[in-house]
């Protein structure tokens, strides 16, 4: 099964950092993650120099997983040009278009 994650709640960091990322790093997540989209303050998780961003960058480079942050959220926080290399910015139409070729079965919002 292929999934995509939308991170928009204040608890998203805890779930991503302590559950999803370790499972992906250890190849035991149980689903293929095609992409991740970050909203509001969760966009900070993609800022270059943070541990989470480095781990997500490595996973993206290994698997081709899409990393994207909400463009408006990044502009509001002045981080649009500070994201790790594979991460892009965009809005729903951009993430939909980017994930179509992956054949996502389920989108999960956290």
N, C-alpha and C positions, 0 to 999 in steps of 0.2 A: 504494500500500500504506500502511496506517495501522499505526503501531507505538506501543508504550508502553515506557518505560524504568523499570527498578527499579535504583536505585543503592545498592549495599550493600557493595562492596569498597573497600579502601584506595586503589585506583587510579582510582576513579570520577571524582574531581575532575579529574585530568589529562585523562581522556578527554572529559569534559563541557566543561571550560574551553578546551581547545586543539583539539578536533575537532568535537564535536557543535554547541556554541553558534555557533562561526564559520560552520559550514556552514548552520545554520538562519538566521543573520543575513544570509547571502549567497544565500539561496534555492537552495542546491545540495546539500542533505542527501540527496535522492533518495527520501525517504519522508516522509509526513505524520506528525508526532509528535502523538498525541492526548493524551498525558500523561506525567508523570514522578513517580515515588514515591521518596522519600529515606529511607534507614535509617541507624541508628547515627550516627556522626559526620558522615556526609554530610548530615544534616539542617541542619548549620551553613551549608551552601551557600544556604539559603533565608532566612538571617537578614538583616533589613533593615540596609542600610549597607554590605554587601559588594558588590564589583563583579559577582560571579557572580549574586547575587540580583537586582541591578538589571537585568542583561541578561536573566535568565529572566523577570522581571516584564514587561519590554518585549515579549518574545516571546509571553508568555501573553496580554497585552492585545491584541496584533496578531492572534494566531491562535486564541485561545480554548483553548489548550493547558492541561490540568489540571496544577497543581502541588500536590503533597501530601507531607507528611512523616509518618512514623510517630509516632503520638501518644505512645506509651510512650517512644520515643527523645527526643522533645521535652521531655516532663515530666522525664525523668532528667537532661537537660542544662539545664533551666530556660530554655528558649527558646520555649515554646509560644505566648507572646504577643509574640514578637519577629520573626515571619516577615513577608516582604513581603506586601502586600495581597492578591494573588490566591491565595496559598498557603493551603491548609487543612491540618488535621491529622486523622489517622484511621488505621484499620487495614485489613486486606485486604478485609473486606466493604464498606467505604466506597469504596475505590479501584475495586473491581469494579463496584459500582453506578454510580459516576460515569462509568466508561468504557464501559458497555454501549451508550449511545446513539451513541458514536463509531464502533462497529463495528471494533474493533481486530483486525488480522490476525495480529499477532505481538507477544509480550512479550519484551523483551530485558533480561537481568539483567547488570549491570556492577558 
